[in-house]
């Protein structure tokens, strides 16, 4: 859609953003929460731009049976999952695709690569966090930056970053 004077606000396409969560972030035990835009200053004045945010909760069993079944399948991708109450054509087709992908050796290699990369990034982040704690403790003891660099095996930039967080 082009922008400009001739573009009509009412002609903008609807936007739906969907979040799939493993936990009920709203604590009301619903499978689906739908939010639309609303004016803060004037209660009851909707924006009516077609924008929606939908949160799907994998833990709830309170909602449309088809949706609950899909969410339960996403949580445990086995067609014999006892929490799947509706096994319609769509769920069965999805299960065929998932089963095929799970049996593909290339997918297994890709999955393991992603898993390994995640572990590697987590280890690096953990090491960085540990180094920051050491730097923070050494700064509190008023040790010189040069000594901190030597002991913590870090850069001056990292010391400065940690120093800025404790001021």
Secondary structure, 3 states (H helix, E strand, C coil): CCCCCCCCHHHCCCCEEEEEECCCCCCCCCCEEEEECECCCCCCCECCCCCEEEEEECCCCCCCHHHHHHHHHHHCCCCCCCCCCCCCHHHHHHHHHHHHHHHCHHHHHHHHHHHHHHHHHHHHHHHHHHHHHHHHHHHHCCCCHHHHHHHHCCCHHHHHHHHHHCC
